[in-house]
Amino acid sequence: MKRSVFPLLIALLALAVSCKKEDKPQWSLPGYEINFESVTAQTLKLADLKATAVVPEDAVSGVVFGFKFSKTRDFLEEKTLVKKFSNLSPGVNELAWTAYDISGYDPYYCCAFYSLGGDEHCTDVVEYYPGAVDLGLSVDWAITNCGGTAPSSEGNSYSWGAIVANQTPYSMSGYTYTTDSATLPLKDDAANYWWGKGWRYPTKAEMEELLENCTKEWTTVSSYKGLKLNSKKKPGASIFLPMAGGYSGSDYIERNQTGYYWTSTRIETSEDTKAYILHFYNETAEISDNYFGYFGFAIRPVRKR
């Protein structure tokens, strides 16, 4: 009678599992702690990192705390940025550092650590996308407009569905873009084309979520008037939308007076190409359906976390 091989296979599998080596615990020093708190965008090229370090009363000489910031998760890249703090006082210490010279929109990786000699204890690695602000919403919001270099920068002006910016005149006669899609296709999304990495126009629903979950502060940043949106869900997190104005025909209108920001949601009831926008002026912010796609407006990109 032929015997089944299944009992033998099960036994061998159990033996393999029982012989598997356990992961080696991470090196640590008694009484010492390091906790990575946050990484937030200051500009596209600067990011602020925060951590808390706990030092015991019987501190060991030579212990160093710090941050690592790199394009590779293993922090072996030649251009890895490292910031070190030494001689911390016993108790809880707040650590803060600004990572600089960030380039492109590819993700970076960061962590906090403490070390002694050749031994090191690191926090979990955090992935960071340059210029992304976590407001506690369904998407991260960019810190700048598409084409902008700072939070207060106007950036570029785009017709809805146009990849190339600042193509005047912005008029119905020269605008030929059409789509049957309810949402702007990614292939026609300027934010996705230029930034990649999941960046795109916000939808109408995402723009509404932004307005509903942030307090509004009308302010001026670097001489630019605009709307600062402070998250209700994540205190301290905010974005600034400058009153960038927009193009109508060959004229750049209402700079420093009005904000016009595209969403990716097409107005399906219109025979001509129209899309919803965020429109703000005179301390009023609303979603508007009054604008045709040929106008040249700003884009504030978003990306899924």
Secondary structure as UniProt FT lines:
FT   HELIX           6..19
FT   TURN            30..31
FT   STRAND          33..43
FT   TURN            44..45
FT   STRAND          46..55
FT   TURN            57..58
FT   TURN            61..62
FT   STRAND          64..70
FT   TURN            73..74
FT   TURN            78..79
FT   STRAND          81..86
FT   STRAND          91..99
FT   STRAND          108..116
FT   TURN            117..118
FT   STRAND          119..122
FT   STRAND          126..128
FT   TURN            130..131
FT   STRAND          132..133
FT   STRAND          139..142
FT   TURN            146..147
FT   TURN            151..152
FT   TURN            160..161
FT   HELIX           172..174
FT   HELIX           186..188
FT   HELIX           190..195
FT   TURN            197..198
FT   HELIX           204..212
FT   STRAND          214..221
FT   TURN            222..223
FT   STRAND          224..231
FT   TURN            235..236
FT   STRAND          238..242
FT   STRAND          245..249
FT   STRAND          251..253
FT   TURN            255..257
FT   STRAND          258..266
FT   TURN            268..269
FT   STRAND          274..281
FT   TURN            282..283
FT   STRAND          284..288
FT   TURN            293..294
FT   STRAND          296..298
FT   STRAND          302..304
//
